[in-house]
């Protein structure tokens, strides 16, 4: 997603360089249209290719967060109350799940924003 985001950003910069101070376009518009269309096709293919993987990742991370929180709240004496090491393991497990979920969502939001703005 970062690669596609960078490609859209580069296309926008190149397009901006072709607009002079009077606001007139001085480049090859057809070339920019083809580049944009190629990047858009890449986004569509990446979406089709990664849709199931990202969806499964999000579902697994949500399930992990739910299981860790459930265990930590309702089975405290068997999980985090045993010793400091088990509490650290549960906290790091929960942090890792939240981080992975945030990373996947953040990249999708960033790409969607770039595509919709440009």
N, C-alpha and C positions, 0 to 999 in steps of 0.2 A: 504494500500500500504506500509505503514511503517513496518507492521508486516512481510509482504513478503520480503521486503528489508532486514530486520534484519535476517530472516531465510537464505537468500542467503549469507549474510555476515558471519553468524555463520558457515555455511557449508564450506565456503572458508577458514575460520580460522582453522576449524577442519582438512580440507584437507591439509593445509599448515603444520600442526603439524605432519602429517604422512610422511613428506618428510625429510629425514635425511640430514646431512651436505654434503654427497656425491651426493645428488640429487636423491636418490633412494626412491621409495615409499614402505613403510613398513606396510600399513594398509590393510583393507578389501576394495578393490576397488569396489566390487559389492554392498556393503552397501552404499558407497558414490553415486554410480550411481542410486540406488533406492531412496535415499534421494533427489537427484537432480531431478529425474523424478517426485517424489511426489510434490516437491515445484513447479516445472514447471506446473504440472496439476492444482495446486492451483492457480497459476497465470492465467492460461487459464480460470478456472472457475470464478475467481474474475473479469477477463476482460469481460467475457460473462455476468456476473451478474450486473456489475457496468457500462457497456458500455453506456447504455441508460441514466442512472442517471447522469453520468459525462458529457455526451454530452448535456443533457438538462440543466444541471447546467451551463456549459460553454456558451450555447446559451442564457440563461436567463441573465447571468452576462454581456455578450456583449451587449444585448438589453438594459439592465439597464444603462450601461455606455453611450451608444448612446443617450438614452432618456434624461439622466441627462445633458450631454454635450450640446445637442440640446436645451434643455430648458434654460440652463445657458447662452448660446451664443445668441440665437435668441429671447428669451423672458426674457431678463435680468430684465426689469422693473417690470415684474410680479413674478419673482422668487427671485433671489439673491440680487436685489437692494432694496427690501422692507425694510429689517432690518438685523441686524447682526445675529439674530437667524436663519432666513431662509437661509442665506449664509452658516452658520455652518452646517445646516441640509443637504444642497446640497453637500457641501464638504465632509462631513462624509459619505453620501450615495455613492458618487463617490469613495471615498477611500475604502469603504467596498466592492464595486463591483470589483475594481482592486485587492484588497487583496484576495478575494475568487477565482477569475480567476487565479491569480498567484499561489495560494496554490494548486489548482487542477492541473495546468500545471506543477508545480514544483514536486509534488509527482509522477506524471506520468513520468516525465523526469528522476527522481531519480531511479525509479524502472526499467525503460527501460535501463538505463545506467548500473545498477547492473546486470541485466540479460544478456546484451550483452557483458560485460567485463568478467564476471565469467562464 
